[in-house]
Amino acid sequence: MLYIPKAFNFRNIDGIIVWIAPKRGKGNQKLFMLPLQITLGPDKHSNSRKGFFSEWKGWTENLYQFDVVPEFLWISPKATAIKKHDEGPEWPTHVEL
C-alpha cells in the first residue's frame, strides 16, 4: 500500500510504502516500511532519512505485533550505492537506497 501525506511538503518524506508479509511459522509477522523521498537535487537536499528516523518511535508505537523492517528510498536522477545503517540510538538497522 502506498500512503501519500495530505499535507503539502510533508516533513522528511514524500510518501511511504507499507507491505505486511504473509505470516510464516512462529513469531511476529513482518511489516515492511519503505519511506520515500523524491528529489531532483540529492546533493543539496536535507537528510530526510535522518529526519524520518528521528521520529521512528512515533511511526512504530502501535506496531508492536509486527517485526518492522525499514528501508529508506531515495528517488532521484542520481544513482547511489546501497548503504547499510547499523542500529543507533535513533533508529533500527536499515538500508538506504
Phi and psi restraints in degrees (value plus and minus 20) as a CYANA .aco file:
   2 LEU   PHI    -123.0   -83.0
   2 LEU   PSI     105.5   145.5
   3 TYR   PHI    -128.0   -88.0
   3 TYR   PSI     111.4   151.4
   4 ILE   PHI    -140.0  -100.0
   4 ILE   PSI     106.6   146.6
   5 PRO   PHI     -80.7   -40.7
   5 PRO   PSI     122.8   162.8
   6 LYS   PHI     -92.7   -52.7
   6 LYS   PSI     -52.3   -12.3
   7 ALA   PHI     -93.3   -53.3
   7 ALA   PSI     112.7   152.7
   8 PHE   PHI     -87.2   -47.2
   8 PHE   PSI     118.3   158.3
   9 ASN   PHI      37.4    77.4
   9 ASN   PSI      27.8    67.8
  10 PHE   PHI     -76.4   -36.4
  10 PHE   PSI     120.2   160.2
  11 ARG   PHI     -85.2   -45.2
  11 ARG   PSI     106.8   146.8
  12 ASN   PHI      58.7    98.7
  12 ASN   PSI     -46.9    -6.9
  13 ILE   PHI    -159.5  -119.5
  13 ILE   PSI     136.8   176.8
  14 ASP   PHI    -122.3   -82.3
  14 ASP   PSI     -31.6     8.4
  15 GLY   PHI     159.0   199.0
  15 GLY   PSI     156.1   196.1
  16 ILE   PHI    -169.3  -129.3
  16 ILE   PSI     114.5   154.5
  17 ILE   PHI    -121.9   -81.9
  17 ILE   PSI     111.1   151.1
  18 VAL   PHI    -145.7  -105.7
  18 VAL   PSI     110.0   150.0
  19 TRP   PHI    -155.0  -115.0
  19 TRP   PSI     107.3   147.3
  20 ILE   PHI    -121.4   -81.4
  20 ILE   PSI      96.4   136.4
  21 ALA   PHI     -92.5   -52.5
  21 ALA   PSI     129.8   169.8
  22 PRO   PHI     -78.9   -38.9
  22 PRO   PSI     122.5   162.5
  23 LYS   PHI     -89.5   -49.5
  23 LYS   PSI     114.8   154.8
  24 ARG   PHI    -153.5  -113.5
  24 ARG   PSI     103.0   143.0
  25 GLY   PHI      44.8    84.8
  25 GLY   PSI    -176.0  -136.0
  26 LYS   PHI    -104.3   -64.3
  26 LYS   PSI     146.6   186.6
  27 GLY   PHI      74.6   114.6
  27 GLY   PSI     160.0   200.0
  28 ASN   PHI     -96.0   -56.0
  28 ASN   PSI     132.2   172.2
  29 GLN   PHI     -93.7   -53.7
  29 GLN   PSI     126.8   166.8
  30 LYS   PHI    -108.9   -68.9
  30 LYS   PSI     115.4   155.4
  31 LEU   PHI    -138.6   -98.6
  31 LEU   PSI      96.0   136.0
  32 PHE   PHI    -111.0   -71.0
  32 PHE   PSI     106.0   146.0
  33 MET   PHI    -139.1   -99.1
  33 MET   PSI      96.8   136.8
  34 LEU   PHI    -142.0  -102.0
  34 LEU   PSI      65.2   105.2
  35 PRO   PHI     -86.1   -46.1
  35 PRO   PSI     124.8   164.8
  36 LEU   PHI    -152.6  -112.6
  36 LEU   PSI     127.7   167.7
  37 GLN   PHI    -149.1  -109.1
  37 GLN   PSI     108.5   148.5
  38 ILE   PHI    -128.0   -88.0
  38 ILE   PSI     107.8   147.8
  39 THR   PHI    -171.2  -131.2
  39 THR   PSI     125.9   165.9
  40 LEU   PHI    -110.6   -70.6
  40 LEU   PSI     -37.1     2.9
  41 GLY   PHI    -144.4  -104.4
  41 GLY   PSI      52.1    92.1
  42 PRO   PHI     -81.3   -41.3
  42 PRO   PSI     -49.1    -9.1
  43 ASP   PHI     -91.6   -51.6
  43 ASP   PSI     -44.1    -4.1
  44 LYS   PHI    -125.6   -85.6
  44 LYS   PSI     -21.7    18.3
  45 HIS   PHI    -101.6   -61.6
  45 HIS   PSI     127.3   167.3
  46 SER   PHI     -84.8   -44.8
  46 SER   PSI     144.2   184.2
  47 ASN   PHI    -100.7   -60.7
  47 ASN   PSI      63.7   103.7
  48 SER   PHI     -84.0   -44.0
  48 SER   PSI     -54.2   -14.2
  49 ARG   PHI     -79.9   -39.9
  49 ARG   PSI     -68.9   -28.9
  50 LYS   PHI     -83.5   -43.5
  50 LYS   PSI     -61.4   -21.4
  51 GLY   PHI     -83.6   -43.6
  51 GLY   PSI     -63.7   -23.7
  52 PHE   PHI     -80.6   -40.6
  52 PHE   PSI     -67.9   -27.9
  53 PHE   PHI     -93.4   -53.4
  53 PHE   PSI     -35.0     5.0
  54 SER   PHI     -88.7   -48.7
  54 SER   PSI     -36.4     3.6
  55 GLU   PHI    -132.1   -92.1
  55 GLU   PSI       1.1    41.1
  56 TRP   PHI     -76.4   -36.4
  56 TRP   PSI     -63.3   -23.3
  57 LYS   PHI     -80.5   -40.5
  57 LYS   PSI     -57.4   -17.4
  58 GLY   PHI     -87.9   -47.9
  58 GLY   PSI     -56.4   -16.4
  59 TRP   PHI     -88.9   -48.9
  59 TRP   PSI     -48.9    -8.9
  60 THR   PHI    -135.7   -95.7
  60 THR   PSI     -15.1    24.9
  61 GLU   PHI     -79.4   -39.4
  61 GLU   PSI     -50.1   -10.1
  62 ASN   PHI    -125.3   -85.3
  62 ASN   PSI      -3.2    36.8
  63 LEU   PHI    -129.1   -89.1
  63 LEU   PSI       8.3    48.3
  64 TYR   PHI     -81.3   -41.3
  64 TYR   PSI     -42.0    -2.0
  65 GLN   PHI    -101.0   -61.0
  65 GLN   PSI     -23.4    16.6
  66 PHE   PHI    -136.9   -96.9
  66 PHE   PSI     136.3   176.3
  67 ASP   PHI    -113.1   -73.1
  67 ASP   PSI      88.1   128.1
  68 VAL   PHI    -104.8   -64.8
  68 VAL   PSI     107.7   147.7
  69 VAL   PHI    -135.6   -95.6
  69 VAL   PSI      84.5   124.5
  70 PRO   PHI    -113.6   -73.6
  70 PRO   PSI     127.2   167.2
  71 GLU   PHI    -164.4  -124.4
  71 GLU   PSI     103.7   143.7
  72 PHE   PHI    -111.5   -71.5
  72 PHE   PSI     104.9   144.9
  73 LEU   PHI    -128.1   -88.1
  73 LEU   PSI     108.7   148.7
  74 TRP   PHI    -123.9   -83.9
  74 TRP   PSI     110.2   150.2
  75 ILE   PHI    -133.7   -93.7
  75 ILE   PSI      92.5   132.5
  76 SER   PHI    -176.0  -136.0
  76 SER   PSI     146.4   186.4
  77 PRO   PHI     -93.2   -53.2
  77 PRO   PSI     -32.1     7.9
  78 LYS   PHI    -120.3   -80.3
  78 LYS   PSI     101.7   141.7
  79 ALA   PHI     -93.1   -53.1
  79 ALA   PSI     118.7   158.7
  80 THR   PHI    -150.4  -110.4
  80 THR   PSI     140.4   180.4
  81 ALA   PHI     -98.3   -58.3
  81 ALA   PSI     134.1   174.1
  82 ILE   PHI     -91.8   -51.8
  82 ILE   PSI     111.0   151.0
  83 LYS   PHI    -134.4   -94.4
  83 LYS   PSI     110.0   150.0
  84 LYS   PHI    -117.7   -77.7
  84 LYS   PSI     110.9   150.9
  85 HIS   PHI    -135.0   -95.0
  85 HIS   PSI     102.2   142.2
  86 ASP   PHI     -93.7   -53.7
  86 ASP   PSI     141.9   181.9
  87 GLU   PHI     -77.5   -37.5
  87 GLU   PSI     118.2   158.2
  88 GLY   PHI    -154.3  -114.3
  88 GLY   PSI    -196.7  -156.7
  89 PRO   PHI     -84.7   -44.7
  89 PRO   PSI     -44.5    -4.5
  90 GLU   PHI    -126.7   -86.7
  90 GLU   PSI     -31.1     8.9
  91 TRP   PHI    -170.1  -130.1
  91 TRP   PSI     140.8   180.8
  92 PRO   PHI    -104.4   -64.4
  92 PRO   PSI     152.3   192.3
  93 THR   PHI     -79.2   -39.2
  93 THR   PSI     114.4   154.4
  94 HIS   PHI    -181.2  -141.2
  94 HIS   PSI     148.3   188.3
  95 VAL   PHI    -132.4   -92.4
  95 VAL   PSI     136.2   176.2
  96 GLU   PHI    -144.8  -104.8
  96 GLU   PSI     103.4   143.4
